[in-house]
């Protein structure tokens, strides 16, 4: 996985954690949900890239 894409996906997860924490602090359910969604989006993208890289290494 390229360093740039990994950083982007990690940043998405971190942003999600901050949004979720902020949402919990202020009691905003929508912000909590958005934060959780960003975390899942970042983790899924990283997993997809890792799988793609693993398949590339096999061939």
ABEGO torsion letter per residue (X at the ends): XBAAAAAAAAAAAAAAAAAAAAAAAAGBAAAAAAAAAAAAAAAAAAAAAAAAAAAAAAX
